[in-house]
């Protein structure tokens, strides 16, 4: 497993829209921790409006923090280079696309932004496949920092998400689909 820390990439402008998305995601998770709004926010066939609300509520803090980390690494780079408006349009497009994909493939409810973030990672990989990602590798006995190309990291994530999807995880199906959609976008 590799935990991404940063993208070795030049930022053209401050990624303000991504900062706002991260703040909303953390605020949504905090509200959920206090008032348990997950049943109201979840995406499922009875609540299609969850396509947008489910992004900001996760089933646990670990998932929320992991998504924040991925948004920080990949979202900042994309927002910086796409600009605010295009970044927001791309993000919302992935929210709708992966939400619909989830509704088609799973009867489970969905919480979190994994499909959207996977789509953003896919866009990054398609645009910058050779850019190195500074990661912590957990494959060794002792974790160590390793630089790996974006395409390699995406391939590993896709294999993990596809395997989990085949084992019945609807969220992983949305993430695998999001990555493919991002690469094709």
Wavefront OBJ file of the C-alpha trace (Angstrom):
o trace
v 0.000 0.000 0.000
v 1.161 3.519 -0.801
v -0.024 6.621 1.029
v 0.379 9.712 -1.155
v 1.877 12.776 0.496
v 2.319 15.257 -2.326
v 2.591 15.639 -6.068
v 5.919 16.815 -7.463
v 4.205 19.436 -9.537
v 4.212 23.176 -10.146
v 1.097 25.005 -8.911
v 0.006 27.869 -11.155
v -2.461 29.410 -8.682
v -3.842 28.875 -5.194
v -6.395 25.987 -5.225
v -9.149 27.843 -3.343
v -12.059 25.712 -4.599
v -10.351 22.558 -3.376
v -9.757 24.142 0.021
v -13.504 24.870 0.183
v -14.401 21.280 -0.772
v -12.070 19.949 1.932
v -13.623 22.318 4.501
v -17.149 21.218 3.510
v -16.177 17.556 3.687
v -14.728 17.960 7.188
v -17.707 20.078 8.312
v -20.148 17.472 6.986
v -18.299 14.714 8.819
v -18.266 16.736 12.041
v -22.013 17.388 11.797
v -22.557 13.676 11.121
v -20.498 12.777 14.205
v -22.707 14.947 16.381
v -26.184 14.421 14.879
v -25.894 11.225 12.757
v -27.190 12.700 9.506
v -25.858 9.775 7.445
v -29.315 8.238 6.853
v -30.541 11.563 5.437
v -27.434 12.232 3.334
v -26.778 8.757 1.917
v -27.216 8.048 -1.760
v -29.615 5.201 -2.474
v -32.547 4.503 -4.772
v -34.975 6.108 -2.315
v -32.791 9.232 -1.975
v -31.289 10.184 -5.350
v -30.532 13.690 -4.029
v -27.809 11.945 -2.057
v -25.699 12.239 -5.222
v -24.502 15.563 -3.785
v -25.132 15.256 -0.049
v -23.356 11.895 0.345
v -20.073 13.492 -0.758
v -19.766 15.370 2.498
v -20.692 12.592 4.928
v -18.617 9.447 5.441
v -19.302 6.252 7.349
v -16.302 6.901 9.605
v -13.520 9.398 10.267
v -10.871 7.168 8.682
v -12.658 7.357 5.312
v -13.135 11.108 5.646
v -9.456 11.709 6.494
v -8.278 9.453 3.658
v -10.463 11.369 1.194
v -9.178 14.687 2.546
v -5.606 13.465 2.052
v -6.313 12.439 -1.547
v -8.096 15.728 -2.220
v -5.144 17.603 -0.756
v -2.633 15.760 -2.950
v -4.515 15.517 -6.262
v -7.271 18.119 -5.903
v -4.843 20.929 -5.159
v -2.796 20.164 -8.284
v -5.878 19.881 -10.503
v -7.610 22.961 -9.095
v -4.420 24.954 -9.508
v -4.059 24.009 -13.148
v -7.708 23.780 -14.241
v -8.850 26.937 -12.469
v -11.748 27.239 -10.055
v -14.719 27.028 -12.422
v -13.433 24.086 -14.460
v -12.379 22.252 -11.282
v -15.844 22.646 -9.730
v -17.548 21.528 -12.973
v -15.294 18.467 -13.191
v -15.875 17.612 -9.514
v -19.669 17.933 -9.775
v -19.674 15.950 -13.034
v -17.910 13.092 -11.272
v -20.362 13.346 -8.367
v -23.275 12.820 -10.744
v -21.539 10.191 -12.917
v -20.270 8.033 -10.045
v -23.542 8.461 -8.164
v -25.526 7.191 -11.158
v -23.010 4.377 -11.614
v -23.466 3.406 -7.976
v -27.271 3.433 -8.300
v -27.039 1.186 -11.366
v -24.582 -1.299 -9.843
v -25.540 -1.498 -6.185
v -28.543 -1.589 -3.926
v -26.424 -0.523 -0.941
v -26.420 3.051 0.291
v -23.343 5.113 -0.462
v -21.590 7.675 1.682
v -18.383 9.555 0.938
v -16.492 11.058 -1.936
v -14.408 8.076 -3.045
v -15.873 7.894 -6.550
v -15.468 11.635 -7.105
v -11.906 11.646 -5.821
v -11.051 8.600 -7.928
v -12.357 10.533 -10.935
v -10.091 13.461 -10.066
v -7.146 11.062 -9.700
v -8.032 9.627 -13.124
v -7.997 13.093 -14.703
v -4.634 13.777 -13.078
v -3.184 10.466 -14.289
v -4.471 10.987 -17.839
v -2.982 14.491 -17.982
v 0.243 13.829 -16.061
v 0.986 10.060 -16.049
v 4.723 10.371 -15.427
v 4.550 12.964 -12.641
v 6.025 11.486 -9.505
v 3.976 11.150 -6.358
v 5.825 11.316 -3.054
v 4.400 8.429 -1.012
v 4.954 6.385 2.092
v 5.270 2.728 1.138
v 3.783 0.267 3.605
v 4.957 -2.766 1.599
v 8.270 -3.050 3.472
v 8.811 -4.104 7.076
v 9.554 -0.474 7.904
v 7.543 2.205 6.102
v 9.668 4.366 3.835
v 9.207 7.271 1.441
v 9.119 6.353 -2.214
v 8.575 8.353 -5.405
v 6.306 6.540 -7.849
v 4.727 7.640 -11.134
v 1.069 8.648 -11.010
v 0.033 5.908 -13.455
v 1.517 3.202 -11.196
v -0.291 4.467 -8.117
v -3.575 4.636 -10.061
v -3.090 1.083 -11.357
v -2.664 -0.247 -7.813
v -5.731 1.632 -6.563
v -7.778 0.401 -9.502
v -6.799 -3.225 -8.817
v -7.752 -2.870 -5.143
v -11.060 -1.110 -5.906
v -11.983 -3.561 -8.669
v -11.285 -6.527 -6.392
v -13.410 -5.003 -3.616
v -16.175 -4.203 -6.117
v -16.209 -7.790 -7.358
v -16.536 -8.881 -3.740
v -19.655 -6.704 -3.357
v -18.494 -3.257 -2.282
v -20.714 -0.674 -3.978
v -18.461 2.183 -2.883
v -15.459 0.479 -4.457
v -17.424 0.022 -7.690
v -18.051 3.777 -7.743
v -14.344 4.419 -7.073
v -13.177 2.029 -9.817
v -15.727 3.543 -12.200
v -14.668 7.065 -11.201
v -11.034 6.305 -11.972
v -11.934 4.939 -15.406
v -14.190 7.919 -16.119
v -11.440 10.301 -15.033
v -8.885 8.698 -17.310
v -11.321 8.807 -20.225
v -12.492 12.392 -19.552
l 1 2 3 4 5 6 7 8 9 10 11 12 13 14 15 16 17 18 19 20 21 22 23 24 25 26 27 28 29 30 31 32 33 34 35 36 37 38 39 40 41 42 43 44 45 46 47 48 49 50 51 52 53 54 55 56 57 58 59 60 61 62 63 64 65 66 67 68 69 70 71 72 73 74 75 76 77 78 79 80 81 82 83 84 85 86 87 88 89 90 91 92 93 94 95 96 97 98 99 100 101 102 103 104 105 106 107 108 109 110 111 112 113 114 115 116 117 118 119 120 121 122 123 124 125 126 127 128 129 130 131 132 133 134 135 136 137 138 139 140 141 142 143 144 145 146 147 148 149 150 151 152 153 154 155 156 157 158 159 160 161 162 163 164 165 166 167 168 169 170 171 172 173 174 175 176 177 178 179 180 181 182 183 184 185
